[in-house]
Structure formats: structure tokens, C-alpha cells
Amino acid sequence: MDIATFPLGALQTNCYVLGNGREAVVVDPGGDPAPLLKHIEAGGLTLTAILNTHLHFDHTAGNKALAEATGAPILANDADGYLLDTWLGRGGDMGLPLLDLYEWKNLEPGEATFAGAQCSVFHTPGHSPGSLTFYFPDAGAAFVGDLIFYRSIGRTDFPGGDLDTLKRSVRKHIFTLPPETRLLSGHGPETSVGDERNHNPFLGGF
């Protein structure tokens, strides 16, 4: 499997393309999807799904354009649906453009297959009520959105956030993965389960 990273949008959100054979999935298209489309076309890939770890605007700004260009469905968790009625989900505040609404489908936690690859979908609330983590064991990688970062954690001061809930999510679903698992976050550099278990100052005492 190949994973390519594209920082997109006003907040340089990490967008990921996971390619597996001739199929691909995109995680969190947070801006103009032109670089993603170019990468997908160059690799001869067919995009089969657009996965959102959560529905904050900086992770979804490219949803509509990418879905219209490829026909791929947009998948997210229903618990974040209310965000599309707020500036957190639509932008339009602090000088940010208002996003066009897009059609999306509910994705429940559990076992799934994306681009022909096994994926464990974890419900990992804390940053937002419907935050999801996508763990692809064959790729040795988990796409964690804004749940956990290199030596840091996601904000919990937005409406719908909760620090204790976020810590429980990390300890239940992230720190129980193999220590070498790559953690691909919404912002900043990648890290690993083992590194964050040993060094993350916000999650000490695990």
C-alpha cells in the first residue's frame, strides 16, 4: 500500500491518499482537491471512498468538489452531522469562506473494507462527538484526525469537545494498537503509537 500526504487548505490540514492496487481512498480532503486528483490520475487509481475523521470545515473543504469529480461517496459519523449547521462545520467565520453543503453517508464503527483493504473503524470522540479513526493493519497505519498529534492532542474547547473523553478514546483505541503503528494526524508530522505512549506529555500515566 502507498500513502501520500497533501497539506491542504487555510489550515494546512493533512489529507491522505491510500492506494492499494488500482483502488484508493482519500482521508480528510481539507482544501482544493486538484493535487489529489492529479495523484490519483497519475497512479491509474479509482477513488472508491472519501473518509472524514470528523466534520470540521478544515477537514472537509474539498469534499464536494472531490465527490463531484470522482463519484466517490463521502463517509462520516452521524454524531458530527450537527456541525454542518455551525461555523465549525461550514466555515464562514474569521475570514474563512462558507463551504457549500455536500451529501454524505453515515459510517458506523466496526470492520470495513476500503480500496480492497481491511479497515477497523473506531469511534474516538473527544475532539468532536463523531470523530473516527481509520486503522489499516496491512498498511501499519491509523488515520487519527485531530485526536492525537506528535507530542500533543486535539483541541477540546470547541463545542462538542471533552478532554476526558478524548483521553479515554486514545487509551482504548490508539494505545492498544501495535507500538510501531504509524499515526497519521490531521496536522503536523506523523508519529507512532509507541512514541506517543512513551513521550506524549498530555497522556502520561498510561
Salt bridges, closest charged atoms under 4 A:
ASP28 OD2 - HIS59 ND1 2.83
ASP58 OD2 - HIS59 NE2 3.53
ASP58 OD2 - HIS187 NE2 3.16
GLU68 OE2 - LYS64 NZ 3.25
ASP146 OD2 - HIS54 NE2 3.65
ASP146 OD2 - HIS59 NE2 3.08
ASP146 OD2 - HIS127 NE2 3.38
ASP146 OD2 - HIS187 NE2 3.61
ASP157 OD2 - ARG155 NH2 2.72
GLU190 OE1 - ARG182 NH2 2.82
GLU196 OE2 - ARG151 NH1 3.06
